[in-house]
């Protein structure tokens, strides 16, 4: 992972707050969670709610635009061998979120502008998290992150072929798996011997 875990936690909290505020205050639309937004778009199309269709479509378009801008910034930073690109993307996200707060409380910016700006900000964040943690990590949706995490946990704790080779390597002392259930069943060194092949 190219970013501290607490930084990723902060980004996830920001994305959750943005989604909650956008749904409650910007016309029942998700600007971070595009899976939920597509579901809302389908429901709005089915019920013929034109305003909801426009809001969800605008959020989707803004999110894609933010992704494109974020990947461009991250790519430029990676070419220079530094993290300036991701930092620039997160800085732009911060500016957009600050502008949304000011536009909501002070200037009374039209709601579609706030939806678009919020979605662009979340698209920028998604591009940075993809750069930081690969395809199995995201701060704007849960399903893919949980799936990737579960796969890593299973691969880490499963006594697979590597554990079998370590225990049967023919040495004087090897690694034996404790027969316990739960996350504490890790390999422990013990004085077991394995028969040598002749």
Z-matrix of the N, CA and C atoms (Angstrom, degrees):
N
C 1 1.464
C 2 1.521 1 109.35
N 3 1.327 2 116.70 1 134.36
C 4 1.450 3 120.98 2 -174.52
C 5 1.517 4 113.34 3 -93.14
N 6 1.329 5 118.39 4 0.83
C 7 1.455 6 122.22 5 178.50
C 8 1.515 7 108.70 6 -132.42
N 9 1.348 8 117.23 7 151.08
C 10 1.469 9 119.00 8 176.46
C 11 1.522 10 110.98 9 -60.78
N 12 1.333 11 115.15 10 147.83
C 13 1.457 12 119.54 11 -177.25
C 14 1.517 13 112.41 12 -63.39
N 15 1.338 14 116.90 13 -34.30
C 16 1.451 15 118.93 14 178.89
C 17 1.520 16 111.12 15 -67.50
N 18 1.335 17 117.54 16 -29.37
C 19 1.454 18 120.00 17 174.94
C 20 1.523 19 110.65 18 -66.10
N 21 1.334 20 116.36 19 -42.00
C 22 1.453 21 119.84 20 177.46
C 23 1.524 22 111.38 21 -64.14
N 24 1.334 23 116.48 22 -37.08
C 25 1.463 24 120.19 23 177.43
C 26 1.521 25 110.47 24 -63.87
N 27 1.332 26 116.66 25 -42.14
C 28 1.459 27 120.07 26 177.79
C 29 1.519 28 112.41 27 -62.30
N 30 1.330 29 116.60 28 -40.81
C 31 1.463 30 119.82 29 177.92
C 32 1.532 31 110.99 30 -65.32
N 33 1.336 32 116.31 31 -38.70
C 34 1.463 33 119.31 32 178.25
C 35 1.527 34 111.21 33 -64.64
N 36 1.330 35 116.63 34 -40.87
C 37 1.466 36 119.89 35 177.44
C 38 1.527 37 111.03 36 -63.75
N 39 1.329 38 116.66 37 -39.94
C 40 1.461 39 120.18 38 178.14
C 41 1.521 40 111.28 39 -63.74
N 42 1.336 41 116.25 40 -42.21
C 43 1.464 42 119.52 41 179.54
C 44 1.528 43 111.37 42 -64.92
N 45 1.333 44 116.87 43 -40.75
C 46 1.459 45 119.58 44 177.66
C 47 1.520 46 112.47 45 -63.37
N 48 1.335 47 115.98 46 -41.25
C 49 1.466 48 119.58 47 178.83
C 50 1.524 49 111.26 48 -65.54
N 51 1.333 50 116.43 49 -41.14
C 52 1.463 51 120.08 50 179.04
C 53 1.523 52 110.76 51 -63.33
N 54 1.338 53 116.95 52 -42.17
C 55 1.462 54 119.68 53 179.00
C 56 1.526 55 111.59 54 -63.84
N 57 1.323 56 116.50 55 -42.46
C 58 1.465 57 119.52 56 179.67
C 59 1.530 58 111.19 57 -63.45
N 60 1.323 59 116.29 58 -45.05
C 61 1.468 60 119.97 59 -178.83
C 62 1.524 61 111.28 60 -67.64
N 63 1.342 62 116.58 61 -39.73
C 64 1.464 63 118.46 62 -179.74
C 65 1.529 64 111.15 63 -66.46
N 66 1.321 65 116.94 64 -36.56
C 67 1.464 66 119.19 65 -179.98
C 68 1.529 67 111.24 66 -71.83
N 69 1.317 68 116.30 67 -40.67
C 70 1.459 69 119.77 68 -175.80
C 71 1.521 70 113.45 69 -81.38
N 72 1.333 71 117.29 70 -31.00
C 73 1.465 72 119.74 71 -171.21
C 74 1.523 73 114.53 72 -115.92
N 75 1.336 74 117.69 73 -14.60
C 76 1.462 75 119.16 74 -175.19
C 77 1.525 76 112.99 75 -115.15
N 78 1.309 77 116.42 76 25.26
C 79 1.458 78 118.31 77 172.82
C 80 1.503 79 114.88 78 94.06
N 81 1.331 80 118.22 79 34.85
C 82 1.469 81 123.13 80 175.73
C 83 1.538 82 111.69 81 55.74
N 84 1.305 83 114.83 82 58.36
C 85 1.452 84 121.69 83 177.89
C 86 1.520 85 108.32 84 -135.90
N 87 1.327 86 116.75 85 142.89
C 88 1.456 87 121.90 86 175.81
C 89 1.520 88 108.64 87 -97.11
N 90 1.316 89 116.12 88 130.42
C 91 1.467 90 119.89 89 178.59
C 92 1.525 91 112.61 90 -108.52
N 93 1.326 92 117.86 91 -5.72
C 94 1.459 93 120.96 92 176.37
C 95 1.524 94 111.09 93 -112.76
N 96 1.307 95 117.22 94 -45.52
C 97 1.462 96 122.59 95 -178.12
C 98 1.530 97 109.09 96 -88.94
N 99 1.329 98 116.36 97 96.13
C 100 1.456 99 119.75 98 -176.50
C 101 1.524 100 112.55 99 -73.94
N 102 1.328 101 117.93 100 -22.34
C 103 1.463 102 119.30 101 175.09
C 104 1.531 103 110.23 102 -63.47
N 105 1.312 104 116.02 103 -50.45
C 106 1.456 105 119.72 104 176.73
C 107 1.513 106 112.29 105 -63.74
N 108 1.331 107 116.29 106 -34.45
C 109 1.458 108 119.83 107 -179.80
C 110 1.528 109 111.41 108 -66.44
N 111 1.331 110 116.31 109 -39.40
C 112 1.472 111 119.80 110 177.73
C 113 1.533 112 110.25 111 -66.41
N 114 1.336 113 117.03 112 -37.40
C 115 1.467 114 119.78 113 175.67
C 116 1.525 115 110.44 114 -61.24
N 117 1.332 116 116.50 115 -45.68
C 118 1.460 117 119.89 116 178.21
C 119 1.526 118 111.34 117 -63.09
N 120 1.331 119 116.35 118 -36.47
C 121 1.464 120 120.37 119 178.21
C 122 1.527 121 110.47 120 -63.88
N 123 1.331 122 116.84 121 -42.92
C 124 1.460 123 119.72 122 177.53
C 125 1.512 124 112.60 123 -63.67
N 126 1.331 125 117.14 124 -41.23
C 127 1.463 126 120.42 125 177.85
C 128 1.521 127 111.10 126 -64.27
N 129 1.334 128 116.01 127 -41.40
C 130 1.462 129 119.09 128 179.76
C 131 1.518 130 111.23 129 -64.97
N 132 1.334 131 116.91 130 -38.48
C 133 1.467 132 119.58 131 176.45
C 134 1.525 133 110.84 132 -65.03
N 135 1.338 134 116.20 133 -40.54
C 136 1.454 135 119.58 134 -179.35
C 137 1.516 136 113.31 135 -65.60
N 138 1.327 137 116.44 136 -37.07
C 139 1.461 138 120.45 137 -179.07
C 140 1.524 139 112.62 138 -91.97
N 141 1.318 140 117.30 139 -3.04
C 142 1.458 141 120.23 140 178.44
C 143 1.520 142 114.08 141 71.75
N 144 1.307 143 117.76 142 32.77
C 145 1.467 144 121.65 143 179.99
C 146 1.524 145 108.69 144 -92.07
N 147 1.305 146 115.86 145 96.33
C 148 1.463 147 121.06 146 -173.01
C 149 1.529 148 111.75 147 -63.52
N 150 1.306 149 117.29 148 -40.85
C 151 1.463 150 120.02 149 -178.00
C 152 1.526 151 111.12 150 -63.40
N 153 1.318 152 116.99 151 -41.18
C 154 1.462 153 120.41 152 179.05
C 155 1.533 154 111.18 153 -69.72
N 156 1.321 155 116.85 154 -35.66
C 157 1.461 156 120.04 155 176.60
C 158 1.527 157 110.56 156 -62.06
N 159 1.314 158 116.59 157 -44.10
C 160 1.465 159 120.56 158 -179.64
C 161 1.525 160 110.67 159 -65.93
N 162 1.335 161 117.37 160 -40.71
C 163 1.464 162 120.00 161 -178.88
C 164 1.528 163 111.20 162 -66.56
N 165 1.318 164 116.91 163 -45.90
C 166 1.465 165 119.97 164 179.97
C 167 1.522 166 111.38 165 -67.13
N 168 1.328 167 117.12 166 -40.15
C 169 1.461 168 119.91 167 176.73
C 170 1.516 169 112.33 168 -64.06
N 171 1.331 170 116.54 169 -39.47
C 172 1.461 171 120.11 170 177.67
C 173 1.522 172 111.30 171 -64.96
N 174 1.326 173 116.33 172 -40.52
C 175 1.463 174 119.46 173 178.18
C 176 1.527 175 110.93 174 -64.15
N 177 1.316 176 117.10 175 -40.70
C 178 1.467 177 120.37 176 179.35
C 179 1.525 178 111.07 177 -64.89
N 180 1.312 179 116.73 178 -43.81
C 181 1.463 180 120.39 179 178.89
C 182 1.530 181 111.21 180 -64.50
N 183 1.328 182 116.36 181 -41.80
C 184 1.461 183 119.24 182 178.74
C 185 1.515 184 112.21 183 -64.90
N 186 1.330 185 116.68 184 -38.71
C 187 1.461 186 120.40 185 178.31
C 188 1.525 187 110.45 186 -63.16
N 189 1.329 188 117.45 187 -43.91
C 190 1.470 189 120.67 188 178.19
C 191 1.522 190 111.23 189 -63.21
N 192 1.325 191 116.85 190 -38.98
C 193 1.461 192 119.68 191 177.20
C 194 1.527 193 111.19 192 -64.37
N 195 1.329 194 116.93 193 -40.67
C 196 1.454 195 120.33 194 176.84
C 197 1.513 196 112.33 195 -64.20
N 198 1.342 197 116.79 196 -39.56
C 199 1.464 198 120.13 197 175.71
C 200 1.520 199 111.31 198 -59.99
N 201 1.337 200 116.08 199 -46.79
C 202 1.465 201 119.69 200 -179.17
C 203 1.522 202 110.80 201 -60.79
N 204 1.332 203 117.15 202 -46.53
C 205 1.461 204 120.19 203 179.17
C 206 1.525 205 111.57 204 -64.04
N 207 1.337 206 116.02 205 -40.86
C 208 1.462 207 119.42 206 -179.79
C 209 1.516 208 112.69 207 -64.41
N 210 1.323 209 117.51 208 -43.92
C 211 1.466 210 120.05 209 179.33
C 212 1.522 211 111.51 210 -66.29
N 213 1.317 212 117.27 211 -34.36
C 214 1.460 213 119.76 212 175.88
C 215 1.527 214 110.90 213 -64.79
N 216 1.327 215 116.59 214 -44.23
C 217 1.465 216 120.10 215 179.08
C 218 1.519 217 111.39 216 -65.78
N 219 1.327 218 117.25 217 -43.78
C 220 1.462 219 120.64 218 179.51
C 221 1.523 220 110.59 219 -63.96
N 222 1.324 221 117.39 220 -39.75
C 223 1.457 222 120.42 221 179.16
C 224 1.507 223 112.73 222 -64.44
N 225 1.316 224 117.35 223 -39.42
C 226 1.464 225 120.19 224 177.42
C 227 1.516 226 111.37 225 -65.58
N 228 1.344 227 115.94 226 -40.95
C 229 1.466 228 118.80 227 179.15
C 230 1.506 229 112.00 228 -66.01
N 231 1.348 230 116.46 229 -37.93
C 232 1.455 231 119.38 230 -179.65
C 233 1.515 232 111.47 231 -67.00
N 234 1.339 233 116.97 232 -33.61
C 235 1.452 234 119.14 233 178.32
C 236 1.513 235 112.74 234 -65.53
N 237 1.323 236 117.16 235 -29.73
C 238 1.455 237 120.66 236 179.46
C 239 1.508 238 113.58 237 -86.28
N 240 1.328 239 117.40 238 -1.69
C 241 1.454 240 120.88 239 178.16
C 242 1.512 241 113.93 240 76.34
N 243 1.311 242 119.03 241 19.43
C 244 1.457 243 122.11 242 -179.80
C 245 1.517 244 108.67 243 -136.96
N 246 1.324 245 115.27 244 172.76
C 247 1.466 246 120.97 245 -179.17
C 248 1.522 247 110.86 246 -97.11
N 249 1.326 248 117.57 247 28.91
C 250 1.457 249 119.42 248 -179.59
C 251 1.518 250 111.64 249 -68.41
N 252 1.324 251 116.99 250 -35.72
C 253 1.456 252 119.80 251 179.36
C 254 1.511 253 113.03 252 -61.75
N 255 1.341 254 118.67 253 -53.50
C 256 1.469 255 119.18 254 176.34
C 257 1.519 256 113.17 255 -59.73
N 258 1.327 257 117.40 256 -38.35
C 259 1.457 258 119.76 257 178.18
C 260 1.527 259 111.05 258 -64.09
N 261 1.332 260 116.48 259 -39.18
C 262 1.464 261 119.72 260 177.26
C 263 1.519 262 111.25 261 -64.93
N 264 1.335 263 116.85 262 -39.62
C 265 1.465 264 120.37 263 178.66
C 266 1.523 265 111.11 264 -64.14
N 267 1.334 266 116.84 265 -44.08
C 268 1.463 267 119.42 266 178.58
C 269 1.523 268 111.19 267 -67.97
N 270 1.326 269 116.83 268 -34.93
C 271 1.466 270 119.60 269 175.80
C 272 1.517 271 111.85 270 -63.65
N 273 1.333 272 116.28 271 -41.13
C 274 1.459 273 119.85 272 177.29
C 275 1.529 274 110.81 273 -65.82
N 276 1.331 275 116.68 274 -37.76
C 277 1.461 276 119.88 275 175.47
C 278 1.529 277 111.15 276 -60.77
N 279 1.318 278 116.11 277 -43.67
C 280 1.465 279 119.88 278 179.51
C 281 1.525 280 111.36 279 -62.27
N 282 1.333 281 116.71 280 -41.45
C 283 1.462 282 120.40 281 178.30
C 284 1.525 283 110.75 282 -62.45
N 285 1.327 284 116.43 283 -43.12
C 286 1.460 285 119.93 284 179.34
C 287 1.525 286 111.86 285 -63.51
N 288 1.335 287 116.49 286 -43.75
C 289 1.463 288 119.32 287 -179.78
C 290 1.528 289 111.37 288 -66.15
N 291 1.324 290 116.22 289 -38.67
C 292 1.465 291 118.79 290 175.93
C 293 1.525 292 111.26 291 -64.41
N 294 1.331 293 116.16 292 -40.97
C 295 1.461 294 119.28 293 176.93
C 296 1.518 295 112.35 294 -63.39
N 297 1.337 296 116.75 295 -37.09
C 298 1.469 297 120.00 296 177.07
C 299 1.518 298 110.48 297 -63.08
N 300 1.344 299 116.34 298 -43.07
C 301 1.469 300 119.54 299 179.64
C 302 1.527 301 111.19 300 -62.20
N 303 1.331 302 116.06 301 -44.73
C 304 1.469 303 119.40 302 179.12
C 305 1.526 304 110.67 303 -66.41
N 306 1.333 305 115.76 304 -42.97
C 307 1.462 306 118.43 305 -179.50
C 308 1.512 307 113.29 306 -65.20
N 309 1.321 308 116.92 307 -29.79
C 310 1.460 309 120.09 308 -179.47
C 311 1.523 310 111.70 309 -77.36
N 312 1.343 311 116.46 310 -44.19
C 313 1.456 312 119.70 311 -172.38
C 314 1.522 313 113.41 312 -89.26
N 315 1.321 314 117.52 313 -32.85
C 316 1.461 315 119.47 314 -170.41
C 317 1.527 316 113.51 315 -109.83
N 318 1.305 317 117.27 316 -46.45
C 319 1.463 318 120.53 317 -169.66
C 320 1.522 319 112.52 318 -96.50
N 321 1.318 320 117.58 319 -18.76
C 322 1.467 321 122.44 320 -177.50
C 323 1.532 322 110.86 321 59.98
N 324 1.323 323 115.32 322 57.01
C 325 1.460 324 121.81 323 177.15
C 326 1.528 325 108.71 324 -67.55
N 327 1.330 326 118.27 325 144.49
C 328 1.474 327 119.93 326 178.08
C 329 1.527 328 112.45 327 -55.71
N 330 1.306 329 115.83 328 145.74
C 331 1.460 330 121.33 329 -174.80
C 332 1.532 331 113.50 330 -59.38
N 333 1.332 332 120.91 331 -41.94
C 334 1.472 333 118.94 332 179.03
C 335 1.528 334 113.42 333 -59.30
N 336 1.304 335 117.93 334 -34.05
C 337 1.469 336 120.76 335 178.18
C 338 1.534 337 110.03 336 -65.73
N 339 1.323 338 116.07 337 -41.07
C 340 1.460 339 119.84 338 178.75
C 341 1.524 340 111.12 339 -66.16
N 342 1.319 341 117.07 340 -39.85
C 343 1.466 342 120.53 341 178.02
C 344 1.518 343 110.53 342 -62.20
N 345 1.325 344 117.11 343 -46.40
C 346 1.460 345 120.83 344 -178.86
C 347 1.525 346 111.31 345 -64.01
N 348 1.339 347 116.94 346 -44.56
C 349 1.466 348 120.13 347 -179.21
C 350 1.522 349 111.30 348 -64.71
N 351 1.335 350 116.66 349 -40.23
C 352 1.464 351 120.17 350 178.70
C 353 1.525 352 111.40 351 -64.46
N 354 1.324 353 116.83 352 -40.87
C 355 1.463 354 120.24 353 179.72
C 356 1.524 355 111.21 354 -67.45
N 357 1.323 356 117.71 355 -39.73
C 358 1.467 357 120.49 356 177.13
C 359 1.527 358 110.29 357 -61.61
N 360 1.325 359 116.81 358 -42.23
C 361 1.465 360 120.78 359 178.91
C 362 1.524 361 111.42 360 -61.24
N 363 1.321 362 117.28 361 -41.98
C 364 1.459 363 119.92 362 179.23
C 365 1.525 364 112.01 363 -71.00
N 366 1.319 365 117.61 364 -31.23
C 367 1.457 366 119.91 365 173.65
C 368 1.518 367 111.96 366 -65.25
N 369 1.319 368 116.90 367 -40.91
C 370 1.463 369 120.89 368 175.08
C 371 1.527 370 110.88 369 -59.34
N 372 1.332 371 115.88 370 -45.37
C 373 1.462 372 119.46 371 -179.95
C 374 1.526 373 111.75 372 -63.07
N 375 1.323 374 117.15 373 -39.73
C 376 1.464 375 120.14 374 -179.98
C 377 1.521 376 111.44 375 -64.22
N 378 1.315 377 117.80 376 -37.31
C 379 1.460 378 120.54 377 177.25
C 380 1.522 379 111.18 378 -64.40
N 381 1.320 380 117.04 379 -39.82
C 382 1.463 381 120.60 380 -179.69
C 383 1.525 382 110.88 381 -68.55
N 384 1.336 383 117.48 382 -40.97
C 385 1.467 384 118.94 383 179.60
C 386 1.523 385 111.44 384 -68.45
N 387 1.323 386 117.82 385 -32.53
C 388 1.459 387 119.55 386 174.29
C 389 1.533 388 110.38 387 -64.63
N 390 1.327 389 116.33 388 -40.07
C 391 1.473 390 119.85 389 176.05
C 392 1.524 391 110.93 390 -64.66
N 393 1.334 392 116.94 391 -37.12
C 394 1.463 393 120.53 392 -173.74
C 395 1.521 394 112.72 393 -77.11
N 396 1.325 395 117.28 394 -39.16
C 397 1.461 396 118.75 395 -171.63
C 398 1.498 397 116.24 396 -126.47
N 399 1.320 398 119.66 397 5.47
C 400 1.452 399 120.77 398 179.48
C 401 1.510 400 112.08 399 83.68
N 402 1.333 401 115.29 400 -170.35
C 403 1.465 402 121.01 401 -173.16
C 404 1.524 403 113.33 402 -73.67
N 405 1.342 404 118.61 403 -14.82
C 406 1.454 405 119.81 404 -177.19
C 407 1.512 406 114.50 405 -93.88
N 408 1.333 407 117.86 406 8.70
C 409 1.459 408 120.85 407 -175.77
C 410 1.520 409 109.74 408 -128.97
N 411 1.308 410 115.80 409 134.12
C 412 1.451 411 120.88 410 176.09
C 413 1.511 412 108.96 411 -152.66
N 414 1.328 413 115.88 412 151.81
C 415 1.460 414 120.72 413 176.22
C 416 1.521 415 111.53 414 -109.00
N 417 1.328 416 118.08 415 -0.74
C 418 1.457 417 120.79 416 -176.94
C 419 1.517 418 112.77 417 -111.75
N 420 1.312 419 118.92 418 -7.59
C 421 1.456 420 120.94 419 172.02
C 422 1.520 421 108.35 420 -145.45
N 423 1.320 422 116.00 421 161.13
C 424 1.458 423 121.00 422 -169.53
C 425 1.523 424 112.31 423 -106.91
N 426 1.321 425 118.39 424 -36.92
C 427 1.458 426 121.11 425 -170.16
C 428 1.524 427 111.85 426 -58.57
N 429 1.323 428 116.89 427 -50.82
C 430 1.465 429 119.85 428 -178.56
C 431 1.513 430 112.49 429 -64.71
N 432 1.331 431 116.88 430 -38.44
C 433 1.456 432 120.15 431 179.50
C 434 1.524 433 111.40 432 -65.68
N 435 1.343 434 116.82 433 -43.74
C 436 1.463 435 120.45 434 179.33
C 437 1.526 436 110.28 435 -65.31
N 438 1.337 437 117.30 436 -39.69
C 439 1.458 438 120.69 437 179.15
C 440 1.522 439 111.21 438 -62.69
N 441 1.339 440 116.65 439 -46.44
C 442 1.457 441 119.53 440 178.40
C 443 1.515 442 112.80 441 -64.57
N 444 1.342 443 116.61 442 -39.23
C 445 1.457 444 120.38 443 178.89
C 446 1.525 445 111.22 444 -65.15
N 447 1.326 446 116.74 445 -41.88
C 448 1.457 447 119.82 446 179.08
C 449 1.524 448 111.22 447 -63.21
N 450 1.323 449 116.86 448 -40.70
C 451 1.457 450 119.74 449 177.63
C 452 1.513 451 112.67 450 -62.69
N 453 1.329 452 117.00 451 -40.40
C 454 1.460 453 120.34 452 178.52
C 455 1.524 454 111.41 453 -67.02
N 456 1.336 455 117.12 454 -40.00
C 457 1.468 456 120.05 455 179.96
C 458 1.521 457 110.38 456 -64.78
N 459 1.321 458 116.64 457 -44.56
C 460 1.465 459 119.72 458 179.96
C 461 1.520 460 110.95 459 -63.58
N 462 1.330 461 116.44 460 -42.19
C 463 1.462 462 119.50 461 179.65
C 464 1.528 463 111.56 462 -66.41
N 465 1.333 464 117.07 463 -30.76
C 466 1.462 465 120.87 464 -178.28
C 467 1.520 466 112.46 465 -75.55
N 468 1.328 467 117.37 466 -41.95
C 469 1.453 468 121.10 467 -172.15
C 470 1.520 469 113.87 468 -97.93
N 471 1.308 470 118.60 469 -5.44
C 472 1.467 471 120.47 470 -177.79
C 473 1.521 472 109.91 471 -82.01
N 474 1.334 473 119.09 472 126.71
C 475 1.462 474 120.88 473 176.83
C 476 1.522 475 110.53 474 -73.96
N 477 1.314 476 115.76 475 79.94
C 478 1.457 477 120.59 476 -175.16
C 479 1.507 478 112.29 477 -87.94
N 480 1.318 479 114.46 478 -151.94
C 481 1.450 480 119.81 479 -174.13
C 482 1.529 481 112.35 480 -66.37
N 483 1.338 482 116.14 481 -33.34
C 484 1.467 483 118.11 482 -179.89
C 485 1.517 484 111.29 483 -62.28
N 486 1.383 485 116.08 484 -42.30
C 487 1.452 486 118.94 485 179.06
C 488 1.504 487 111.77 486 -65.21
N 489 1.361 488 116.67 487 -37.07
C 490 1.449 489 119.81 488 179.41
C 491 1.513 490 111.64 489 -66.54
N 492 1.318 491 117.34 490 -40.09
C 493 1.454 492 119.92 491 178.74
C 494 1.519 493 111.33 492 -67.11
N 495 1.361 494 115.93 493 -35.45
C 496 1.458 495 117.77 494 -179.99
C 497 1.513 496 111.61 495 -67.71
N 498 1.356 497 116.36 496 -36.94
C 499 1.452 498 118.50 497 -178.24
C 500 1.526 499 111.88 498 -76.78
N 501 1.323 500 117.17 499 -26.26
C 502 1.444 501 119.66 500 -176.56
C 503 1.504 502 112.98 501 -108.13
N 504 1.290 503 117.99 502 30.30
C 505 1.454 504 120.61 503 -175.81
C 506 1.522 505 112.60 504 -79.60
N 507 1.333 506 117.63 505 -8.26
C 508 1.454 507 120.25 506 176.56
C 509 1.511 508 114.11 507 90.01
N 510 1.315 509 118.67 508 11.19
C 511 1.459 510 120.81 509 -178.70
C 512 1.512 511 111.32 510 -85.37
N 513 1.316 512 113.95 511 173.19
C 514 1.455 513 119.89 512 178.78
C 515 1.513 514 111.16 513 -69.69
N 516 1.317 515 115.56 514 -39.53
C 517 1.461 516 120.22 515 177.51
C 518 1.517 517 107.75 516 -126.45
N 519 1.315 518 116.33 517 143.29
C 520 1.453 519 119.43 518 -176.60
C 521 1.519 520 111.18 519 -138.82
N 522 1.348 521 114.46 520 -163.00
C 523 1.456 522 120.66 521 179.37
C 524 1.516 523 108.16 522 -110.27
N 525 1.305 524 116.52 523 126.60
C 526 1.457 525 121.40 524 178.87
C 527 1.519 526 108.69 525 -115.28
N 528 1.295 527 115.70 526 141.40
C 529 1.464 528 120.04 527 179.03
C 530 1.521 529 109.80 528 -89.47
N 531 1.315 530 114.93 529 127.68
C 532 1.451 531 119.80 530 174.80
C 533 1.517 532 109.64 531 -72.91
N 534 1.307 533 115.07 532 135.01
C 535 1.464 534 119.46 533 -178.83
C 536 1.517 535 109.54 534 -86.49
N 537 1.317 536 116.08 535 70.85
C 538 1.460 537 121.73 536 175.52
C 539 1.516 538 108.26 537 -126.14
N 540 1.303 539 114.37 538 149.95
C 541 1.437 540 119.43 539 176.07
C 542 1.509 541 109.60 540 -88.92
N 543 1.316 542 116.39 541 158.01
C 544 1.452 543 120.91 542 175.81
C 545 1.507 544 111.34 543 97.57
N 546 1.314 545 115.83 544 179.15
C 547 1.461 546 120.61 545 -175.41
C 548 1.514 547 114.01 546 -72.51
N 549 1.344 548 118.18 547 0.51
C 550 1.464 549 119.50 548 179.46
C 551 1.529 550 112.10 549 -94.42
N 552 1.316 551 117.78 550 1.80
C 553 1.463 552 119.63 551 -179.16
C 554 1.521 553 109.80 552 -84.51
N 555 1.306 554 115.80 553 68.72
C 556 1.446 555 122.04 554 -179.74
C 557 1.514 556 109.61 555 -101.66
N 558 1.329 557 117.69 556 160.13
C 559 1.466 558 119.42 557 179.83
C 560 1.515 559 111.20 558 -69.84
N 561 1.318 560 115.30 559 135.65
C 562 1.446 561 121.13 560 179.03
C 563 1.523 562 108.87 561 -124.57
N 564 1.332 563 118.11 562 143.28
C 565 1.461 564 119.91 563 178.72
C 566 1.522 565 110.82 564 -69.84
N 567 1.310 566 116.59 565 136.37
C 568 1.447 567 120.19 566 177.76
C 569 1.520 568 108.39 567 -147.93
N 570 1.275 569 115.22 568 169.82
C 571 1.464 570 119.60 569 -174.31
C 572 1.500 571 112.81 570 -90.22
N 573 1.307 572 117.85 571 37.86
C 574 1.447 573 119.16 572 -179.83
C 575 1.533 574 110.72 573 -79.03
N 576 1.276 575 114.66 574 149.47
C 577 1.454 576 120.63 575 178.30
C 578 1.507 577 108.92 576 -116.81
N 579 1.268 578 116.64 577 149.28
C 580 1.458 579 121.38 578 179.40
C 581 1.496 580 109.18 579 -121.97
N 582 1.309 581 118.22 580 142.97
C 583 1.460 582 120.10 581 -176.69
C 584 1.520 583 111.38 582 -66.57
N 585 1.310 584 115.26 583 138.55
C 586 1.442 585 120.75 584 177.27
C 587 1.517 586 109.69 585 -86.07
N 588 1.315 587 113.30 586 144.45
C 589 1.448 588 118.03 587 175.94
C 590 1.526 589 110.69 588 -81.59
N 591 1.268 590 114.60 589 138.09
C 592 1.455 591 119.65 590 177.97
C 593 1.532 592 110.60 591 -111.47
